[in-house]
Amino acid sequence: MSFEAVTLVDDDKASSYQILLEQARILFAGESNRIANAANLSALIFNSLPDLNWAGFYFMDGEELVVGPFQGMPACVRIAMGRGVCGTAAQTRSTQRIDDVDLFDGHIACDSASRSELAVPLVHQGTLVGVLDIDSPIRSRFDDQDQQGMEQLAAAYVACIDQP
């Protein structure tokens, strides 16, 4: 199986995200292990979207998030519910799109180069599984189309896993 990176261009992001979604579904076909699929999706996102410095997963472990498969610099291992962008996404079960992480109260700076962040909660059959998170060294990197595309990728991921 071979994939070429999808380069998102501002005037055709929707089509690019559709291609990325199709590639993700091909990766997930016949595989329900959440770690394997998270690892492949992290690599696909990181190598396809421009201007990222981190792409990966945090999974619920008891009362906190614990880092899962990712691409980028080493990450914070544990994040409390409600803390930082990922903890807020998990607690509220709503996507957090932050244009300037320096202005986000309680931001956790795992990589000091990060300037904007997009965190999508992962909910499987009503149970919070974790968060899909991407960071960029560019302020205001993510827009509505990025949010919609990442939410679609998160939904495809959740649909293929066997258990929370």
C-alpha positions as CSV (number, residue, x, y, z in Angstrom):
1,M,0.0,0.0,0.0
2,S,1.4,3.4,-1.0
3,F,0.2,6.9,-0.3
4,E,1.3,10.2,-1.6
5,A,0.9,13.3,0.6
6,V,-2.2,15.4,-0.1
7,T,-1.2,19.0,-0.2
8,L,-4.0,21.2,0.9
9,V,-4.4,24.4,-1.0
10,D,-6.6,27.2,0.4
11,D,-8.9,27.4,-2.7
12,D,-9.6,23.6,-2.7
13,K,-9.3,22.3,0.9
14,A,-12.6,20.5,0.8
15,S,-11.5,18.3,-2.1
16,S,-8.1,17.7,-0.4
17,Y,-9.8,16.7,2.8
18,Q,-12.1,14.3,0.9
19,I,-9.0,12.6,-0.6
20,L,-7.4,12.4,2.9
21,L,-10.6,10.9,4.2
22,E,-10.7,8.3,1.5
23,Q,-7.0,7.4,2.2
24,A,-7.8,7.1,5.9
25,R,-10.7,4.8,5.2
26,I,-8.4,2.6,3.0
27,L,-6.0,2.4,5.9
28,F,-8.8,1.5,8.3
29,A,-10.3,-1.2,6.0
30,G,-10.3,-4.5,7.8
31,E,-8.5,-3.2,10.9
32,S,-10.3,-2.3,14.1
33,N,-7.4,-1.9,16.5
34,R,-7.5,1.6,17.8
35,I,-3.8,1.9,18.3
36,A,-2.9,0.7,14.9
37,N,-5.4,3.0,13.2
38,A,-4.4,5.9,15.4
39,A,-0.7,5.4,14.4
40,N,-1.5,5.3,10.7
41,L,-3.9,8.3,10.9
42,S,-1.3,10.3,12.8
43,A,1.3,9.7,10.1
44,L,-1.1,10.3,7.3
45,I,-2.2,13.7,8.7
46,F,1.3,14.8,9.7
47,N,2.7,14.0,6.3
48,S,-0.3,15.4,4.3
49,L,-1.2,18.7,5.9
50,P,1.2,21.6,5.6
51,D,2.5,23.7,8.5
52,L,2.0,21.1,11.3
53,N,4.5,20.4,14.1
54,W,2.4,17.8,15.9
55,A,-0.5,15.4,15.0
56,G,-1.7,12.7,17.2
57,F,-4.0,11.2,19.8
58,Y,-4.6,11.4,23.5
59,F,-6.7,8.5,24.9
60,M,-8.9,8.4,28.1
61,D,-7.3,6.5,30.9
62,G,-9.4,6.6,33.9
63,E,-9.9,10.3,34.7
64,E,-7.2,11.8,32.4
65,L,-5.9,11.8,28.9
66,V,-2.7,9.8,28.1
67,V,-0.7,10.3,25.0
68,G,-1.2,7.8,22.2
69,P,0.4,7.5,18.7
70,F,1.6,10.8,17.3
71,Q,4.0,12.4,14.9
72,G,6.2,15.4,16.0
73,M,8.2,16.4,19.1
74,P,7.8,14.4,22.3
75,A,4.5,15.3,24.0
76,C,3.1,15.8,27.4
77,V,2.2,12.3,28.7
78,R,-0.9,13.0,30.8
79,I,-3.5,15.8,30.6
80,A,-6.2,16.3,33.2
81,M,-9.8,16.8,32.1
82,G,-10.5,20.5,31.4
83,R,-6.8,21.4,31.3
84,G,-5.3,22.8,28.1
85,V,-6.8,22.6,24.7
86,C,-7.1,18.8,24.6
87,G,-8.4,18.5,28.2
88,T,-11.0,21.2,27.3
89,A,-12.1,19.4,24.1
90,A,-12.4,16.2,26.2
91,Q,-14.4,17.8,29.0
92,T,-16.8,19.7,26.8
93,R,-16.9,17.1,24.1
94,S,-16.6,19.9,21.6
95,T,-13.9,20.7,19.0
96,Q,-11.5,23.4,20.2
97,R,-10.0,25.5,17.4
98,I,-7.5,28.0,18.9
99,D,-5.9,30.7,16.7
100,D,-3.3,31.7,19.3
101,V,-2.5,29.2,22.0
102,D,-0.7,31.9,24.0
103,L,-4.1,33.6,24.6
104,F,-5.8,30.3,25.7
105,D,-6.1,30.3,29.4
106,G,-4.3,27.2,30.8
107,H,-2.6,26.2,27.5
108,I,-0.1,23.4,28.0
109,A,3.1,24.1,26.0
110,C,4.4,20.6,25.2
111,D,6.2,22.1,22.1
112,S,7.1,25.7,22.5
113,A,6.9,26.2,18.7
114,S,3.1,25.6,18.7
115,R,1.1,28.8,18.0
116,S,-2.3,27.3,17.0
117,E,-4.2,24.1,17.8
118,L,-7.2,22.1,16.7
119,A,-8.4,19.3,19.1
120,V,-11.4,17.1,18.2
121,P,-13.0,14.9,20.9
122,L,-13.4,11.2,20.0
123,V,-16.8,9.8,21.2
124,H,-17.6,6.1,20.6
125,Q,-21.2,5.0,21.4
126,G,-21.5,7.8,23.9
127,T,-18.2,7.1,25.6
128,L,-15.3,9.6,25.4
129,V,-12.4,7.7,23.9
130,G,-9.9,10.5,23.6
131,V,-8.9,13.5,21.4
132,L,-7.4,13.9,18.0
133,D,-5.0,16.9,18.1
134,I,-3.0,18.9,15.6
135,D,-0.7,21.8,16.3
136,S,0.9,24.4,14.0
137,P,3.8,26.8,14.5
138,I,1.7,29.4,12.6
139,R,-1.0,31.5,14.3
140,S,-4.5,31.1,12.9
141,R,-3.4,28.1,10.8
142,F,-6.7,26.4,11.1
143,D,-10.0,27.5,9.6
144,D,-13.6,26.2,9.3
145,Q,-12.6,23.8,6.5
146,D,-9.7,22.4,8.5
147,Q,-12.1,21.9,11.5
148,Q,-14.7,20.2,9.3
149,G,-12.1,18.0,7.6
150,M,-10.5,17.0,11.0
151,E,-14.0,16.2,12.4
152,Q,-14.7,14.0,9.5
153,L,-11.4,12.2,9.9
154,A,-12.1,11.8,13.7
155,A,-15.6,10.3,12.9
156,A,-14.1,7.9,10.4
157,Y,-11.5,6.8,13.0
158,V,-14.2,6.3,15.7
159,A,-16.4,4.3,13.3
160,C,-13.6,1.8,12.7
161,I,-12.5,1.1,16.3
162,D,-13.6,-2.1,18.1
163,Q,-13.9,-0.7,21.6
164,P,-13.4,2.5,23.6
